[in-house]
Amino acid sequence: SRFLVLLLCVSAVFLLLRGHNEPGGGFIGGLLMAGAFVVYALGNGVARARELLRVEPETLVGTGLLLAVSSGCLALLLGQPFMAGQWFAQPLPGVGKVSTVLLFDIGVYLGVAGTVLLITFALEEEGEEAA
């Protein structure tokens, strides 16, 4: 299942970056990333999945929300409306044009992944206690 986690996480990052300019994005990428750790938890237990994740799901949710809100506030600092997209001059290889839209997508990615993992881990731990 470790190989599957790696494959799913790489696919999730690909979807996140692809969704910046094409279909995909933070939501589906976050679901796929969470799904990788859910599969691992089902096979190896929640405690081992938490060890593999190395970050608490609550931290992912908080960081995601902070990034998403920060991406909108950057426009306010520049005298534009909240959530107005800001693009940087130089594109990154493999990513394309970097903007606050990508920052927002990363925030959604982390928020969705953290929320799904938080719920799933809690349900699986409750099921383990009942068994």
KOLGURO-927767 format. One line per 4 residues: their letters; for each residue x, y, z of N, C-alpha, C, O. Coordinates in steps of 0.1 Angstrom, whole numbers. Atoms other than C-alpha are relative to their C-alpha. Layout:
A	X:Y:Z:X:Y:Z:X:Y:Z:X:Y:Z; ...
// end
This chain:
SRFL	8:-12:0:0:0:0:9:13:0:4:23:-4; -9:-12:0:30:23:4:2:5:-14:2:17:-17; -2:-3:14:36:22:-34:-13:8:-5:-12:17:-12; 12:-6:4:-1:30:-39:-1:15:5:-6:24:-2
VLLL	1:-13:-5:1:60:-16:9:10:-8:5:21:-11; -9:-9:8:31:74:-35:-6:3:-14:-6:14:-18; 6:-2:13:14:69:-68:-12:10:0:-14:18:-8; 12:-9:-2:-19:86:-56:4:14:3:-2:23:-2
CVSA	-4:-14:-4:0:115:-40:6:7:-12:4:19:-14; -6:-7:12:20:122:-72:-11:3:-10:-11:14:-16; 11:-3:8:-12:120:-92:-8:12:5:-13:20:-3; 7:-11:-6:-29:144:-68:7:13:-2:1:23:-5
VFLL	-8:-13:3:-1:170:-72:-1:3:-15:-2:15:-18; 1:-2:15:-3:165:-110:-14:7:-2:-15:17:-10; 14:-6:2:-41:172:-108:-1:14:5:-7:23:-1; 0:-13:-6:-35:202:-86:6:10:-10:1:21:-13
LRGH	-7:-9:9:-10:218:-110:-6:1:-13:-6:11:-20; 7:0:13:-29:208:-141:-12:8:0:-16:15:-9; 13:-8:-1:-61:223:-128:2:15:1:-8:22:0; -3:-14:0:-44:256:-126:-4:6:-14:-8:18:-14
NEPG	3:-4:14:-49:259:-164:-9:-8:-8:-15:-4:-18; 9:10:6:-70:229:-173:-9:-6:10:-8:-3:22; 9:7:-10:-97:207:-157:8:-7:10:18:-14:7; -7:5:-12:-86:195:-123:0:10:11:-10:18:12
GGFI	-1:-10:-10:-75:216:-94:1:-5:14:3:-16:16; -3:3:-14:-73:218:-57:-10:-9:6:-7:-18:15; 10:8:-7:-106:201:-48:2:-15:-4:3:-23:5; -2:14:4:-101:169:-68:14:-5:4:15:-17:8
GGLL	-13:4:-5:-64:168:-60:0:-3:15:6:-12:19; 1:3:-14:-72:171:-23:-7:-13:3:-3:-20:12; 7:13:-2:-97:143:-25:9:-12:-3:9:-22:4; -9:11:4:-72:121:-43:11:-2:10:15:-14:14
MAGA	-10:1:-10:-45:129:-18:-5:-7:13:1:-15:19; 6:6:-12:-68:121:11:-3:-15:-2:-1:-23:7; 3:14:3:-79:89:-6:12:-9:1:11:-20:5; -12:8:-2:-43:77:-6:3:-4:14:6:-15:17
FVVY	-2:3:-14:-40:80:31:-11:-8:6:-9:-16:16; 11:8:-4:-74:65:36:2:-15:-3:0:-24:5; -3:14:5:-64:34:16:11:-6:9:10:-17:14; -11:4:-9:-32:32:37:-6:-3:14:-2:-13:20
ALGN	5:2:-14:-52:35:70:-9:-13:0:-9:-20:10; 8:12:0:-76:8:59:8:-13:0:4:-23:6; -9:12:0:-47:-16:53:9:-1:12:13:-13:15; -10:0:-10:-24:-6:81:-4:6:13:3:5:23
GVAR	5:-7:-12:-45:12:107:3:15:0:11:20:-7; -1:-15:0:-50:48:115:13:5:6:18:15:1; -12:-5:-7:-20:52:138:12:0:-10:19:9:-10; -11:0:10:4:41:110:-3:10:-11:7:16:-16
AREL	3:-10:10:-14:63:85:3:14:5:8:22:-3; -4:-13:-5:-10:93:108:15:2:1:20:13:-2; -15:-1:1:27:85:111:5:3:-14:14:11:-15; -5:-2:13:31:83:74:-4:15:-5:4:21:-12
LRVE	4:-13:3:12:116:70:9:11:6:12:21:-1; -9:-8:-7:35:133:95:-5:14:4:1:21:11; 7:-13:-3:11:163:98:-14:-3:5:-21:-11:-1; 14:2:-5:-21:165:118:-10:5:-11:-7:16:-17
PETL	10:-6:10:-52:169:95:-5:14:4:-8:21:-5; 4:-13:-4:-62:199:116:10:11:-5:5:22:-9; -11:-9:5:-29:216:105:-2:2:-15:-1:13:-20; 3:-2:14:-37:209:69:-12:9:-3:-11:18:-12
VGTG	12:-8:2:-71:224:72:3:15:3:-1:24:-5; -3:-13:-4:-58:255:90:9:7:-10:7:19:-14; -10:-5:9:-29:260:66:-8:3:-14:-5:13:-20; 8:-2:12:-53:256:36:-9:12:0:-9:20:-9
LLLA	8:-12:-1:-77:282:49:8:12:0:4:22:-6; -8:-12:0:-49:306:56:5:3:-14:6:15:-17; -5:-3:13:-35:302:21:-11:5:-9:-9:15:-17; 11:-5:8:-69:306:5:-4:14:3:-6:22:-7
VSSG	3:-14:-4:-77:338:24:11:9:-4:9:20:-8; -11:-8:3:-42:351:19:1:3:-15:5:14:-19; 0:-2:15:-45:347:-19:-10:11:-3:-7:19:-13; 9:-11:3:-75:371:-18:4:13:6:2:23:0
CLAL	-5:-13:-7:-59:396:6:11:6:-8:13:19:-6; -11:-6:8:-29:401:-17:-6:11:-9:1:21:-11; 6:-10:9:-52:419:-41:-4:13:7:-2:24:2; 4:-12:-8:-65:442:-13:12:9:3:11:21:3
LLGQ	-12:-8:-3:-29:452:-5:4:8:-12:11:18:-11; -3:-7:13:-25:462:-42:-11:10:-4:-10:15:-15; 11:-9:3:-57:483:-41:-10:-5:-10:-17:3:-16; 10:7:8:-78:458:-60:-11:-7:8:-9:-9:20
PFMA	11:7:-7:-110:440:-51:5:-14:6:15:-20:0; -4:13:-6:-107:409:-28:-1:-11:-10:-11:-12:-18; -1:12:8:-98:377:-47:3:4:-15:1:-5:-24; -4:-3:14:-87:396:-79:13:-7:-2:22:-6:6
GQWF	-12:8:3:-61:374:-95:12:9:-3:11:19:-10; -12:-7:2:-25:386:-95:10:-10:-6:12:-21:-1; -9:9:7:0:370:-119:14:5:1:17:17:0; -14:-3:0:37:369:-116:6:0:-14:1:-7:-22
AQPL	-5:-2:13:59:379:-145:6:-13:-7:4:-16:-18; -7:11:6:80:347:-150:-8:-13:3:-11:-16:14; 7:13:-2:62:313:-156:10:-10:5:22:-9:2; -9:11:-5:76:282:-138:-1:-12:-10:-12:-15:-14
PGVG	0:12:8:86:252:-159:-9:-11:6:-8:-14:18; 9:10:-5:59:225:-156:-12:5:7:-22:-3:9; 12:-6:-8:35:248:-137:-7:10:-9:-19:10:-10; 6:-10:8:30:276:-161:0:14:7:9:16:15
KVST	0:-13:-7:20:311:-150:-4:-2:14:-14:-8:18; 3:0:-14:21:315:-113:-8:12:4:-5:23:0; 8:-11:-4:-6:335:-97:-7:-3:13:-4:-13:19; 7:2:-13:-27:340:-66:-11:-11:-2:-16:-17:8
VLLF	10:10:3:-52:316:-83:6:-14:4:-1:-22:10; -7:12:-4:-26:288:-78:1:-1:15:-1:-12:21; 0:-1:-15:-22:299:-42:-13:-4:6:-14:-12:16; 13:4:-5:-59:296:-37:-3:-15:-2:-8:-22:7
DIGV	1:15:3:-59:261:-54:7:-8:10:2:-18:15; -8:7:-10:-32:250:-30:-7:0:13:-7:-10:20; 7:-1:-12:-52:262:-1:-12:-9:0:-15:-15:10; 11:9:1:-83:243:-13:5:-14:1:-1:-22:8
YLGV	-6:14:0:-61:212:-19:2:-4:15:-2:-15:19; -4:3:-14:-48:213:17:-13:-1:9:-14:-10:17; 12:0:-8:-82:222:32:-9:-12:-2:-14:-18:7; 8:12:3:-101:194:14:7:-13:5:0:-21:11
AGTV	-7:12:-4:-74:168:21:-1:-1:15:-4:-12:21; 0:0:-15:-73:178:58:-14:-4:5:-15:-11:15; 14:2:-5:-111:178:62:-4:-15:-2:-9:-21:7; 3:14:3:-115:144:45:7:-10:10:2:-19:15
LLIT	-8:8:-9:-87:129:66:-5:1:14:-5:-9:21; 5:-2:-14:-100:144:98:-13:-9:2:-14:-15:13; 12:8:-2:-134:128:93:2:-15:-1:-3:-22:7; -2:14:2:-122:95:80:8:-6:11:5:-17:16
FALE	-7:6:-11:-96:90:107:-8:-1:12:-7:-11:20; 8:1:-12:-121:98:134:-10:-11:-1:-12:-18:8; 9:11:2:-146:73:119:7:-13:1:2:-22:7; -7:13:0:-120:46:115:5:-3:15:5:-14:19
EEGE	-4:2:-14:-107:52:151:-12:-5:8:-10:-13:17; 12:4:-7:-142:49:164:-4:-14:-3:-8:-22:6; 3:13:3:-147:17:145:10:-10:6:7:-21:10; -10:8:-6:-114:3:158:-3:-2:15:-1:-13:21
EAA	3:1:-14:-125:11:194:-12:-9:2:-12:-17:12; 12:8:-2:-159:-6:189:3:-15:-2:-4:-24:3; -3:14:4:-142:-38:175:7:-7:11:10:-19:10
// end
